Amino acid sequence: MSRATETGASGLSRQRGLSLIELILFIVVVSAALAGVLRVFLQAGSSSADPQAQRQALAIAESLMEEVQLMPFTFCDGDDANLETAADSTGCSSQAEAMGPEAGENRFTTPQFDNVNDYHGYVMSGGIRDINNQAVVGLEAYSASVQVTNSALGSISQASGDALMITVSVTGPHGVQVQLSGFRSRYAPNAGI
């Protein structure tokens, strides 16, 4: 450590700078303050939910919700000859669409889900799988489920069956839970969009 020397008018020299004791005292005070601040950050970080897991669960729920909402919502099953012309469920040639998948239908293989309400009761456990039934790497700790129910929506009554409420629930690591709800309606009597 260097010290500057000044010579005053009286000819006496004065030294400026910090002594070793002053410098050590400064380091101790700053270290104690820094340790206190870091402790607050560590406690806040350890007691909060994992934001990465929360964001991932939300992304899974949004993706599955979009998949379900993009499915057709028709009176007849997707394999029915009168699918495009039936104005109500009595107009189906063989099978009216019912809540839940028809026999043999699933999300991955032929015959696949072909209607919004086929997803009712769908559960994906032991990790998230894409539409081709491939495990999505990194999402092994997540699970998802879908519930589809008749709902009232605006001027549409619940009894009409022309509006559905879709609820997607996702659970993940560290107790993360996300639940999204969305709606799908028939916007023309025989539309299968």
Buried (B, 14 or more C-beta within 10 A) or exposed (E): EEEEEEEEEEEEEEEEEEEEEEEEEEEEEEEEEEEEEEEEEEEEEEEEEBEEBBEBBBBBBBBBBEBBBEBBBBBBBBEBEBBEEBEEBEBBEEBBBEBEBBEEBEBEEEBBBBBBBBBBEBEBEEBBBEEEEEEEEEBEBBBBBBBBEBBBBEEBEEEEBBBBBBBBBBBBBEEBEBEBEBBBBBEEEBEBE
